[in-house]
Structure formats: C-alpha cells, structure tokens
Amino acid sequence: MELYHNNMSVCAQKVRLVLREKELKPVEHHLNLRAGDSTRAEYLKLNPNGVVPTLVDQDVPIIESTVISEYLEDTYPEPRLRPKNTLQRAAMRLWTLRPDVGLHRACGVTSFAIAFRHQMLALPQEEIERQISEKPDPVQDFPDGDRLIS
C-alpha cells in the first residue's frame, strides 16, 4: 500500500487519520505541491485530477479522500469506524460529503492563490504557464448534499 499526499492537505489529513485508526502503515510519498509534483505526468497517471491524496492498494490507485476512506473501511474492516446502523451511516456519509462538495470547492482556488502566491511569482513565466496548463479543470458537478437525507 502506498499513499501520495502532502502534510498541509486537509483531504490527505483525513485519509491519514483513517489509516492511523486502522493501524495501517503505507509507504508514504510526500508531494511538494508548490513545486508542481501533483501536475507531473507520472502522478497524473495515478490521479488525473492532479490533487492529493491518492492511495495505491493492490496496484490500483484510489482517489478522492472520502472514497479512499470508504475503501479502507470496506477492505480493512477492523477496527470498525463506520456505524452499523444504516441511518447513522447515511448521516455519516452526509457529514463526510459536506467538505468535499461545499467547503473544498468554495475555497480551493482562493486557498491555492493565497498559499502559493509567492512561490508561483518566483517561478519563470514558462513554468507558471506549464503548471496552469497541466492543472485539470476544477469545475465539477456534485449532488447537493443537503438533499441526501431529509
């Protein structure tokens, strides 16, 4: 098992918490996001979205932190992190969906611009253009999480 991540990524932190609770110890690959590691061709083969985290288990890449967390719970069920009760599980899924479809989408571009502004401005113009051109389109349609459970 391998985990591609960055310590500052909230999504990667979520996956690392699940791994720790399950006492799983993947080989870790820390990506330098400021250097554009997540937009390099070899990483985009694992995660075409060009974001962290990516978990590789049984030689198969799994992307998106909530999907990775669900996969880990399904594949490594002990200790159990997901409620047994189906209504509680639905509430848990709604809770885990909120950051993915709301918070992260709303602040991702702004956070990137603030966090990496000085590093990006220090790069040659060609490198800035390369990184921007290789970044996948962030526009995605997600279901409205508030309508999953009434």
PyMOL CGO cylinders between C-alpha atoms (Angstrom):
from pymol import cmd
from pymol.cgo import CYLINDER

trace = [
    CYLINDER, 0.00, 0.00, 0.00, 1.24, 3.47, -0.91, 0.3, 1, 1, 1, 1, 1, 1,
    CYLINDER, 1.24, 3.47, -0.91, -0.07, 6.92, -0.03, 0.3, 1, 1, 1, 1, 1, 1,
    CYLINDER, -0.07, 6.92, -0.03, 0.69, 10.00, -2.11, 0.3, 1, 1, 1, 1, 1, 1,
    CYLINDER, 0.69, 10.00, -2.11, -0.03, 13.07, 0.00, 0.3, 1, 1, 1, 1, 1, 1,
    CYLINDER, -0.03, 13.07, 0.00, 1.04, 16.44, 1.34, 0.3, 1, 1, 1, 1, 1, 1,
    CYLINDER, 1.04, 16.44, 1.34, 1.06, 17.25, 5.06, 0.3, 1, 1, 1, 1, 1, 1,
    CYLINDER, 1.06, 17.25, 5.06, -0.83, 20.51, 4.55, 0.3, 1, 1, 1, 1, 1, 1,
    CYLINDER, -0.83, 20.51, 4.55, -3.69, 18.95, 2.57, 0.3, 1, 1, 1, 1, 1, 1,
    CYLINDER, -3.69, 18.95, 2.57, -6.85, 18.65, 4.66, 0.3, 1, 1, 1, 1, 1, 1,
    CYLINDER, -6.85, 18.65, 4.66, -8.07, 15.86, 2.38, 0.3, 1, 1, 1, 1, 1, 1,
    CYLINDER, -8.07, 15.86, 2.38, -4.84, 13.94, 2.86, 0.3, 1, 1, 1, 1, 1, 1,
    CYLINDER, -4.84, 13.94, 2.86, -5.04, 14.51, 6.61, 0.3, 1, 1, 1, 1, 1, 1,
    CYLINDER, -5.04, 14.51, 6.61, -8.49, 12.89, 6.60, 0.3, 1, 1, 1, 1, 1, 1,
    CYLINDER, -8.49, 12.89, 6.60, -7.07, 9.76, 4.94, 0.3, 1, 1, 1, 1, 1, 1,
    CYLINDER, -7.07, 9.76, 4.94, -4.05, 9.67, 7.25, 0.3, 1, 1, 1, 1, 1, 1,
    CYLINDER, -4.05, 9.67, 7.25, -6.43, 9.72, 10.25, 0.3, 1, 1, 1, 1, 1, 1,
    CYLINDER, -6.43, 9.72, 10.25, -8.30, 6.69, 8.91, 0.3, 1, 1, 1, 1, 1, 1,
    CYLINDER, -8.30, 6.69, 8.91, -5.05, 4.86, 8.20, 0.3, 1, 1, 1, 1, 1, 1,
    CYLINDER, -5.05, 4.86, 8.20, -3.80, 5.59, 11.71, 0.3, 1, 1, 1, 1, 1, 1,
    CYLINDER, -3.80, 5.59, 11.71, -7.05, 4.47, 13.36, 0.3, 1, 1, 1, 1, 1, 1,
    CYLINDER, -7.05, 4.47, 13.36, -6.83, 1.22, 11.40, 0.3, 1, 1, 1, 1, 1, 1,
    CYLINDER, -6.83, 1.22, 11.40, -3.12, 0.88, 12.24, 0.3, 1, 1, 1, 1, 1, 1,
    CYLINDER, -3.12, 0.88, 12.24, -2.23, 0.65, 8.55, 0.3, 1, 1, 1, 1, 1, 1,
    CYLINDER, -2.23, 0.65, 8.55, 1.22, 1.86, 7.53, 0.3, 1, 1, 1, 1, 1, 1,
    CYLINDER, 1.22, 1.86, 7.53, 1.50, 2.56, 3.83, 0.3, 1, 1, 1, 1, 1, 1,
    CYLINDER, 1.50, 2.56, 3.83, 4.69, 3.61, 2.11, 0.3, 1, 1, 1, 1, 1, 1,
    CYLINDER, 4.69, 3.61, 2.11, 4.31, 7.39, 2.05, 0.3, 1, 1, 1, 1, 1, 1,
    CYLINDER, 4.31, 7.39, 2.05, 5.23, 9.65, -0.86, 0.3, 1, 1, 1, 1, 1, 1,
    CYLINDER, 5.23, 9.65, -0.86, 5.17, 13.30, 0.18, 0.3, 1, 1, 1, 1, 1, 1,
    CYLINDER, 5.17, 13.30, 0.18, 4.40, 15.51, -2.82, 0.3, 1, 1, 1, 1, 1, 1,
    CYLINDER, 4.40, 15.51, -2.82, 5.73, 19.04, -2.95, 0.3, 1, 1, 1, 1, 1, 1,
    CYLINDER, 5.73, 19.04, -2.95, 2.64, 20.83, -4.22, 0.3, 1, 1, 1, 1, 1, 1,
    CYLINDER, 2.64, 20.83, -4.22, 4.47, 24.13, -4.53, 0.3, 1, 1, 1, 1, 1, 1,
    CYLINDER, 4.47, 24.13, -4.53, 6.94, 22.52, -6.92, 0.3, 1, 1, 1, 1, 1, 1,
    CYLINDER, 6.94, 22.52, -6.92, 4.07, 21.14, -9.01, 0.3, 1, 1, 1, 1, 1, 1,
    CYLINDER, 4.07, 21.14, -9.01, 4.59, 17.47, -8.11, 0.3, 1, 1, 1, 1, 1, 1,
    CYLINDER, 4.59, 17.47, -8.11, 0.86, 16.77, -8.41, 0.3, 1, 1, 1, 1, 1, 1,
    CYLINDER, 0.86, 16.77, -8.41, 0.80, 18.01, -12.02, 0.3, 1, 1, 1, 1, 1, 1,
    CYLINDER, 0.80, 18.01, -12.02, 3.71, 15.91, -13.25, 0.3, 1, 1, 1, 1, 1, 1,
    CYLINDER, 3.71, 15.91, -13.25, 2.87, 13.28, -15.87, 0.3, 1, 1, 1, 1, 1, 1,
    CYLINDER, 2.87, 13.28, -15.87, 3.84, 10.30, -13.68, 0.3, 1, 1, 1, 1, 1, 1,
    CYLINDER, 3.84, 10.30, -13.68, 1.49, 11.42, -10.88, 0.3, 1, 1, 1, 1, 1, 1,
    CYLINDER, 1.49, 11.42, -10.88, -1.34, 12.32, -13.27, 0.3, 1, 1, 1, 1, 1, 1,
    CYLINDER, -1.34, 12.32, -13.27, -1.28, 8.67, -14.39, 0.3, 1, 1, 1, 1, 1, 1,
    CYLINDER, -1.28, 8.67, -14.39, -2.27, 7.76, -10.82, 0.3, 1, 1, 1, 1, 1, 1,
    CYLINDER, -2.27, 7.76, -10.82, -4.61, 10.70, -10.21, 0.3, 1, 1, 1, 1, 1, 1,
    CYLINDER, -4.61, 10.70, -10.21, -5.79, 12.51, -13.34, 0.3, 1, 1, 1, 1, 1, 1,
    CYLINDER, -5.79, 12.51, -13.34, -7.28, 15.27, -11.16, 0.3, 1, 1, 1, 1, 1, 1,
    CYLINDER, -7.28, 15.27, -11.16, -3.78, 16.31, -10.10, 0.3, 1, 1, 1, 1, 1, 1,
    CYLINDER, -3.78, 16.31, -10.10, -4.64, 16.55, -6.39, 0.3, 1, 1, 1, 1, 1, 1,
    CYLINDER, -4.64, 16.55, -6.39, -3.77, 14.66, -3.22, 0.3, 1, 1, 1, 1, 1, 1,
    CYLINDER, -3.77, 14.66, -3.22, -4.32, 12.19, -1.71, 0.3, 1, 1, 1, 1, 1, 1,
    CYLINDER, -4.32, 12.19, -1.71, -4.00, 9.06, -3.83, 0.3, 1, 1, 1, 1, 1, 1,
    CYLINDER, -4.00, 9.06, -3.83, -3.88, 5.63, -2.25, 0.3, 1, 1, 1, 1, 1, 1,
    CYLINDER, -3.88, 5.63, -2.25, -2.47, 2.73, -4.24, 0.3, 1, 1, 1, 1, 1, 1,
    CYLINDER, -2.47, 2.73, -4.24, -3.53, -0.65, -2.90, 0.3, 1, 1, 1, 1, 1, 1,
    CYLINDER, -3.53, -0.65, -2.90, -3.12, -3.95, -4.71, 0.3, 1, 1, 1, 1, 1, 1,
    CYLINDER, -3.12, -3.95, -4.71, -1.52, -1.93, -7.54, 0.3, 1, 1, 1, 1, 1, 1,
    CYLINDER, -1.52, -1.93, -7.54, -4.75, 0.04, -8.11, 0.3, 1, 1, 1, 1, 1, 1,
    CYLINDER, -4.75, 0.04, -8.11, -4.89, 3.82, -7.50, 0.3, 1, 1, 1, 1, 1, 1,
    CYLINDER, -4.89, 3.82, -7.50, -7.85, 5.08, -5.47, 0.3, 1, 1, 1, 1, 1, 1,
    CYLINDER, -7.85, 5.08, -5.47, -8.57, 8.81, -5.47, 0.3, 1, 1, 1, 1, 1, 1,
    CYLINDER, -8.57, 8.81, -5.47, -10.72, 11.26, -3.52, 0.3, 1, 1, 1, 1, 1, 1,
    CYLINDER, -10.72, 11.26, -3.52, -10.35, 11.27, 0.26, 0.3, 1, 1, 1, 1, 1, 1,
    CYLINDER, -10.35, 11.27, 0.26, -13.89, 10.15, 1.10, 0.3, 1, 1, 1, 1, 1, 1,
    CYLINDER, -13.89, 10.15, 1.10, -13.74, 7.33, -1.46, 0.3, 1, 1, 1, 1, 1, 1,
    CYLINDER, -13.74, 7.33, -1.46, -10.37, 6.28, -0.06, 0.3, 1, 1, 1, 1, 1, 1,
    CYLINDER, -10.37, 6.28, -0.06, -11.77, 6.31, 3.49, 0.3, 1, 1, 1, 1, 1, 1,
    CYLINDER, -11.77, 6.31, 3.49, -14.77, 4.18, 2.44, 0.3, 1, 1, 1, 1, 1, 1,
    CYLINDER, -14.77, 4.18, 2.44, -12.44, 1.80, 0.59, 0.3, 1, 1, 1, 1, 1, 1,
    CYLINDER, -12.44, 1.80, 0.59, -10.25, 1.41, 3.66, 0.3, 1, 1, 1, 1, 1, 1,
    CYLINDER, -10.25, 1.41, 3.66, -13.28, 0.68, 5.84, 0.3, 1, 1, 1, 1, 1, 1,
    CYLINDER, -13.28, 0.68, 5.84, -14.58, -1.90, 3.36, 0.3, 1, 1, 1, 1, 1, 1,
    CYLINDER, -14.58, -1.90, 3.36, -11.22, -3.58, 2.76, 0.3, 1, 1, 1, 1, 1, 1,
    CYLINDER, -11.22, -3.58, 2.76, -9.83, -3.38, 6.30, 0.3, 1, 1, 1, 1, 1, 1,
    CYLINDER, -9.83, -3.38, 6.30, -12.97, -3.55, 8.46, 0.3, 1, 1, 1, 1, 1, 1,
    CYLINDER, -12.97, -3.55, 8.46, -11.25, -3.74, 11.85, 0.3, 1, 1, 1, 1, 1, 1,
    CYLINDER, -11.25, -3.74, 11.85, -11.33, -1.64, 13.86, 0.3, 1, 1, 1, 1, 1, 1,
    CYLINDER, -11.33, -1.64, 13.86, -14.73, -0.55, 12.66, 0.3, 1, 1, 1, 1, 1, 1,
    CYLINDER, -14.73, -0.55, 12.66, -15.04, 3.18, 12.02, 0.3, 1, 1, 1, 1, 1, 1,
    CYLINDER, -15.04, 3.18, 12.02, -18.41, 3.22, 10.24, 0.3, 1, 1, 1, 1, 1, 1,
    CYLINDER, -18.41, 3.22, 10.24, -21.66, 2.90, 12.25, 0.3, 1, 1, 1, 1, 1, 1,
    CYLINDER, -21.66, 2.90, 12.25, -23.59, -0.38, 11.96, 0.3, 1, 1, 1, 1, 1, 1,
    CYLINDER, -23.59, -0.38, 11.96, -26.97, 1.36, 11.85, 0.3, 1, 1, 1, 1, 1, 1,
    CYLINDER, -26.97, 1.36, 11.85, -27.89, 2.29, 8.26, 0.3, 1, 1, 1, 1, 1, 1,
    CYLINDER, -27.89, 2.29, 8.26, -29.47, 5.64, 9.22, 0.3, 1, 1, 1, 1, 1, 1,
    CYLINDER, -29.47, 5.64, 9.22, -26.36, 6.55, 11.18, 0.3, 1, 1, 1, 1, 1, 1,
    CYLINDER, -26.36, 6.55, 11.18, -24.23, 5.52, 8.18, 0.3, 1, 1, 1, 1, 1, 1,
    CYLINDER, -24.23, 5.52, 8.18, -26.33, 7.77, 5.92, 0.3, 1, 1, 1, 1, 1, 1,
    CYLINDER, -26.33, 7.77, 5.92, -25.79, 10.66, 8.35, 0.3, 1, 1, 1, 1, 1, 1,
    CYLINDER, -25.79, 10.66, 8.35, -22.06, 9.86, 8.42, 0.3, 1, 1, 1, 1, 1, 1,
    CYLINDER, -22.06, 9.86, 8.42, -21.91, 9.96, 4.62, 0.3, 1, 1, 1, 1, 1, 1,
    CYLINDER, -21.91, 9.96, 4.62, -23.73, 13.28, 4.55, 0.3, 1, 1, 1, 1, 1, 1,
    CYLINDER, -23.73, 13.28, 4.55, -21.27, 14.65, 7.09, 0.3, 1, 1, 1, 1, 1, 1,
    CYLINDER, -21.27, 14.65, 7.09, -18.26, 13.43, 5.07, 0.3, 1, 1, 1, 1, 1, 1,
    CYLINDER, -18.26, 13.43, 5.07, -19.75, 14.80, 1.86, 0.3, 1, 1, 1, 1, 1, 1,
    CYLINDER, -19.75, 14.80, 1.86, -20.04, 18.39, 3.07, 0.3, 1, 1, 1, 1, 1, 1,
    CYLINDER, -20.04, 18.39, 3.07, -16.34, 19.29, 2.95, 0.3, 1, 1, 1, 1, 1, 1,
    CYLINDER, -16.34, 19.29, 2.95, -15.94, 17.58, -0.42, 0.3, 1, 1, 1, 1, 1, 1,
    CYLINDER, -15.94, 17.58, -0.42, -18.81, 19.31, -2.24, 0.3, 1, 1, 1, 1, 1, 1,
    CYLINDER, -18.81, 19.31, -2.24, -19.08, 22.53, -0.29, 0.3, 1, 1, 1, 1, 1, 1,
    CYLINDER, -19.08, 22.53, -0.29, -16.11, 23.75, 1.66, 0.3, 1, 1, 1, 1, 1, 1,
    CYLINDER, -16.11, 23.75, 1.66, -13.36, 22.43, -0.59, 0.3, 1, 1, 1, 1, 1, 1,
    CYLINDER, -13.36, 22.43, -0.59, -14.98, 23.61, -3.83, 0.3, 1, 1, 1, 1, 1, 1,
    CYLINDER, -14.98, 23.61, -3.83, -15.73, 27.02, -2.35, 0.3, 1, 1, 1, 1, 1, 1,
    CYLINDER, -15.73, 27.02, -2.35, -12.26, 27.79, -1.06, 0.3, 1, 1, 1, 1, 1, 1,
    CYLINDER, -12.26, 27.79, -1.06, -9.90, 25.68, -3.20, 0.3, 1, 1, 1, 1, 1, 1,
    CYLINDER, -9.90, 25.68, -3.20, -8.93, 28.30, -5.78, 0.3, 1, 1, 1, 1, 1, 1,
    CYLINDER, -8.93, 28.30, -5.78, -8.64, 31.10, -3.24, 0.3, 1, 1, 1, 1, 1, 1,
    CYLINDER, -8.64, 31.10, -3.24, -6.61, 28.93, -0.83, 0.3, 1, 1, 1, 1, 1, 1,
    CYLINDER, -6.61, 28.93, -0.83, -4.24, 27.92, -3.60, 0.3, 1, 1, 1, 1, 1, 1,
    CYLINDER, -4.24, 27.92, -3.60, -3.81, 31.53, -4.74, 0.3, 1, 1, 1, 1, 1, 1,
    CYLINDER, -3.81, 31.53, -4.74, -3.02, 32.71, -1.21, 0.3, 1, 1, 1, 1, 1, 1,
    CYLINDER, -3.02, 32.71, -1.21, -0.87, 29.76, -0.12, 0.3, 1, 1, 1, 1, 1, 1,
    CYLINDER, -0.87, 29.76, -0.12, 1.25, 29.56, -3.25, 0.3, 1, 1, 1, 1, 1, 1,
    CYLINDER, 1.25, 29.56, -3.25, 1.28, 33.17, -4.48, 0.3, 1, 1, 1, 1, 1, 1,
    CYLINDER, 1.28, 33.17, -4.48, 4.87, 33.98, -3.56, 0.3, 1, 1, 1, 1, 1, 1,
    CYLINDER, 4.87, 33.98, -3.56, 6.22, 30.65, -4.78, 0.3, 1, 1, 1, 1, 1, 1,
    CYLINDER, 6.22, 30.65, -4.78, 4.38, 30.96, -8.09, 0.3, 1, 1, 1, 1, 1, 1,
    CYLINDER, 4.38, 30.96, -8.09, 5.53, 34.54, -8.66, 0.3, 1, 1, 1, 1, 1, 1,
    CYLINDER, 5.53, 34.54, -8.66, 9.14, 33.45, -8.09, 0.3, 1, 1, 1, 1, 1, 1,
    CYLINDER, 9.14, 33.45, -8.09, 8.93, 30.93, -10.94, 0.3, 1, 1, 1, 1, 1, 1,
    CYLINDER, 8.93, 30.93, -10.94, 9.83, 31.74, -14.53, 0.3, 1, 1, 1, 1, 1, 1,
    CYLINDER, 9.83, 31.74, -14.53, 6.80, 32.63, -16.64, 0.3, 1, 1, 1, 1, 1, 1,
    CYLINDER, 6.80, 32.63, -16.64, 7.16, 29.42, -18.68, 0.3, 1, 1, 1, 1, 1, 1,
    CYLINDER, 7.16, 29.42, -18.68, 6.93, 27.28, -15.52, 0.3, 1, 1, 1, 1, 1, 1,
    CYLINDER, 6.93, 27.28, -15.52, 3.85, 29.17, -14.32, 0.3, 1, 1, 1, 1, 1, 1,
    CYLINDER, 3.85, 29.17, -14.32, 2.20, 28.60, -17.68, 0.3, 1, 1, 1, 1, 1, 1,
    CYLINDER, 2.20, 28.60, -17.68, 3.19, 24.91, -17.65, 0.3, 1, 1, 1, 1, 1, 1,
    CYLINDER, 3.19, 24.91, -17.65, 1.69, 24.34, -14.22, 0.3, 1, 1, 1, 1, 1, 1,
    CYLINDER, 1.69, 24.34, -14.22, -1.52, 26.18, -15.10, 0.3, 1, 1, 1, 1, 1, 1,
    CYLINDER, -1.52, 26.18, -15.10, -1.90, 24.35, -18.41, 0.3, 1, 1, 1, 1, 1, 1,
    CYLINDER, -1.90, 24.35, -18.41, -1.40, 20.94, -16.78, 0.3, 1, 1, 1, 1, 1, 1,
    CYLINDER, -1.40, 20.94, -16.78, -3.87, 21.55, -13.97, 0.3, 1, 1, 1, 1, 1, 1,
    CYLINDER, -3.87, 21.55, -13.97, -7.16, 19.69, -14.58, 0.3, 1, 1, 1, 1, 1, 1,
    CYLINDER, -7.16, 19.69, -14.58, -10.37, 21.70, -14.90, 0.3, 1, 1, 1, 1, 1, 1,
    CYLINDER, -10.37, 21.70, -14.90, -11.69, 22.19, -11.33, 0.3, 1, 1, 1, 1, 1, 1,
    CYLINDER, -11.69, 22.19, -11.33, -15.32, 22.61, -12.45, 0.3, 1, 1, 1, 1, 1, 1,
    CYLINDER, -15.32, 22.61, -12.45, -17.27, 19.53, -11.45, 0.3, 1, 1, 1, 1, 1, 1,
    CYLINDER, -17.27, 19.53, -11.45, -20.94, 18.80, -10.85, 0.3, 1, 1, 1, 1, 1, 1,
    CYLINDER, -20.94, 18.80, -10.85, -21.68, 17.24, -7.50, 0.3, 1, 1, 1, 1, 1, 1,
    CYLINDER, -21.68, 17.24, -7.50, -25.03, 16.31, -5.99, 0.3, 1, 1, 1, 1, 1, 1,
    CYLINDER, -25.03, 16.31, -5.99, -26.49, 18.65, -3.42, 0.3, 1, 1, 1, 1, 1, 1,
    CYLINDER, -26.49, 18.65, -3.42, -25.51, 17.00, -0.13, 0.3, 1, 1, 1, 1, 1, 1,
    CYLINDER, -25.51, 17.00, -0.13, -28.42, 18.59, 1.75, 0.3, 1, 1, 1, 1, 1, 1,
    CYLINDER, -28.42, 18.59, 1.75, -30.89, 16.53, -0.28, 0.3, 1, 1, 1, 1, 1, 1,
    CYLINDER, -30.89, 16.53, -0.28, -29.39, 13.14, 0.53, 0.3, 1, 1, 1, 1, 1, 1,
    CYLINDER, -29.39, 13.14, 0.53, -31.20, 12.77, 3.82, 0.3, 1, 1, 1, 1, 1, 1,
    CYLINDER, -31.20, 12.77, 3.82, -34.34, 14.62, 4.77, 0.3, 1, 1, 1, 1, 1, 1,
]
cmd.load_cgo(trace, "trace")
